[in-house]
Amino acid sequence: MILYCYGEPCPLRDDCYRHTQPSRGRDAFGSVPYDAVRATCDHFYSNVPSEALVRETAYYLWQRSGCPAGRSTEHWDAAYLSLCQSSGRKVSR
C-alpha cells in the first residue's frame, strides 16, 4: 500500500513517488517518515525511471515514428520526460 507523504521538510521528496503522486482516499503518514539522523526514509519509493524502462519506452517511440536513423537522443529524451511526467517527477530542462 502506498501512503501519502507530506514530505515538505524531506530532502528526498522530489525523487519520491509517495510525495509526488499522493493517492486520494488513502491513509497519510501521521508524521514525516524521513529520519534526519540516518538521512534515509524507510518508506522511500523512487520516482526516477530506470534506464531499462527509458530504453524500452524510447524503443517504442522510435518504432512508432517509423524507425528513423540518427534520432536516438530525441527518442530517449522524450521517453524520459514522459515517464517523469507520469510519476509526478519534476524535470528541469
C-alpha positions as CSV (number, residue, x, y, z in Angstrom):
1,M,0.0,0.0,0.0
2,I,1.4,3.4,-1.0
3,L,0.7,6.1,1.6
4,Y,0.8,9.8,1.0
5,C,3.8,11.5,2.5
6,Y,3.6,15.2,3.4
7,G,7.4,15.4,2.9
8,E,7.8,19.1,3.0
9,P,11.0,19.1,5.1
10,C,12.2,15.9,3.4
11,P,15.2,16.3,1.1
12,L,14.1,13.1,-0.8
13,R,10.6,14.4,-1.7
14,D,11.2,15.3,-5.3
15,D,12.6,11.8,-6.0
16,C,9.9,10.0,-4.0
17,Y,6.7,8.7,-5.6
18,R,4.9,8.8,-2.3
19,H,5.3,12.6,-2.3
20,T,4.8,13.4,-6.0
21,Q,1.9,11.1,-6.5
22,P,-0.3,11.1,-3.4
23,S,-3.3,8.8,-3.7
24,R,-6.6,10.3,-2.7
25,G,-8.6,8.3,-0.2
26,R,-5.6,6.5,1.2
27,D,-4.1,6.9,4.7
28,A,-1.5,9.5,5.3
29,F,1.6,9.2,7.5
30,G,1.0,10.8,10.9
31,S,4.4,12.5,10.6
32,V,7.1,12.8,8.1
33,P,8.8,9.3,7.8
34,Y,12.2,10.8,6.9
35,D,14.9,10.1,9.5
36,A,17.3,13.1,9.5
37,V,19.8,11.3,11.8
38,R,20.2,8.4,9.4
39,A,19.4,10.5,6.3
40,T,17.1,7.9,5.0
41,C,13.4,7.1,4.7
42,D,12.1,3.5,5.2
43,H,9.1,4.4,3.0
44,F,11.1,5.9,0.1
45,Y,9.8,4.7,-3.3
46,S,11.8,6.2,-6.2
47,N,10.0,8.0,-9.0
48,V,13.2,8.1,-11.1
49,P,12.6,5.9,-14.2
50,S,15.1,3.1,-14.5
51,E,17.4,3.0,-17.5
52,A,15.8,-0.2,-18.7
53,L,12.3,1.4,-18.7
54,V,13.6,4.5,-20.5
55,R,15.3,2.3,-23.1
56,E,12.2,0.3,-23.7
57,T,10.0,3.3,-23.9
58,A,12.4,5.1,-26.3
59,Y,12.4,1.9,-28.5
60,Y,8.6,2.0,-28.8
61,L,8.7,5.7,-29.6
62,W,11.3,5.1,-32.2
63,Q,9.2,2.3,-33.7
64,R,6.1,4.5,-33.6
65,S,7.9,7.2,-35.5
66,G,8.9,4.9,-38.3
67,C,12.3,3.8,-37.1
68,P,14.3,6.9,-38.3
69,A,18.1,6.8,-38.1
70,G,20.0,9.4,-36.1
71,R,17.3,10.4,-33.7
72,S,18.1,8.2,-30.7
73,T,18.7,11.1,-28.3
74,E,15.4,12.7,-29.3
75,H,13.5,9.5,-28.5
76,W,15.5,8.9,-25.3
77,D,14.7,12.4,-24.0
78,A,11.0,12.1,-25.0
79,A,10.8,8.7,-23.2
80,Y,12.5,10.1,-20.1
81,L,10.3,13.1,-20.0
82,S,7.1,11.1,-20.5
83,L,8.0,8.7,-17.7
84,C,8.9,11.5,-15.3
85,Q,5.6,13.3,-16.0
86,S,3.6,10.1,-15.4
87,S,5.2,9.7,-12.0
88,G,5.0,13.4,-11.0
89,R,8.7,13.9,-11.1
90,K,9.8,17.4,-11.8
91,V,12.1,17.7,-14.8
92,S,14.3,20.7,-15.3
93,R,15.2,21.5,-18.9
